[in-house]
Amino acid sequence: MKHPFPKKEKEFAERVIRVNRITRVVKGGRRLRFRATVAIGDHKGRIGLGVAKANEVADAVAKAVAQAKKNLIKVPIVNDTIPHQIIGKFNAASILMKPAAQGTGVIAGGAVRDILEISGIKNIVSKTIGTTNKINCAKATLVGLSQLRSKEDIAAARGIKLGKSTGNQPIKEELAPKEVKTEAKEKKTDKKTAKPKPKTGKKKAEKKTKPIDKKKR
């Protein structure tokens, strides 16, 4: 028998990047808690990251998901990859990301791979430079993705309209084909009717020779 109230599909996919056990020293001893780092994404360009603490792991994950939903960013995706190369930096972590061709896949590891996969990017090449701390790498990846700009965003910021045919060149005012032909004909007729210019080369100055005295001594 089917359930009368079917479960709703989740809007975001969740990836638990790391769960740490932390302790706080107080007067009576040590208090044990858990810290969860969770990334969420909808595989369509929206992604967020949250870090939260709680006494139980499940509570920490739930709090991190709620925090991640407040910090969502939109990533421009062009042909299942990023529009251009970018380096994201956070503290000692640097993540280099490059666009890749179809069929390359997600070449990344650790927290970077989790974030890129749930963001909807299918082809990308990345390299972790510096520290390999998961939280710092995850935040550096988000910083890099938030700095990406599509050609439409750049054109709008510069006040340029993109051409319809190519899509990546600004529109230029072009002459009609008839006007172009008439201009070409006029140029040809001007060349034919133009008279050759007379040569105005300077004659070489003749050397003046002194007369030789033929007087006998």
LINGI-V988143 format. One record per run of one state. SS is the DSSP state (2 for helix, 1 for strand, 0 for the rest). FROM is the first residue (numbers start at 1). TO is the last residue. If there is no record, write none. Layout:
ss: [SS:SS]
from: [FROM:FROM]
to: [TO:TO]
This chain:
ss: [0:1:0:1:0:1:0:2:0:1:0:1:0:1:0:1:0:1:0:1:0:2:0:1:0:2:0:2:0:1:0:1:0:2:0]
from: [1:13:27:29:42:46:55:57:71:73:75:77:79:81:83:86:91:93:100:106:108:111:120:124:131:134:147:151:159:162:163:170:171:177:194]
to: [12:26:28:41:45:54:56:70:72:74:76:78:80:82:85:90:92:99:105:107:110:119:123:130:133:146:150:158:161:162:169:170:176:193:217]
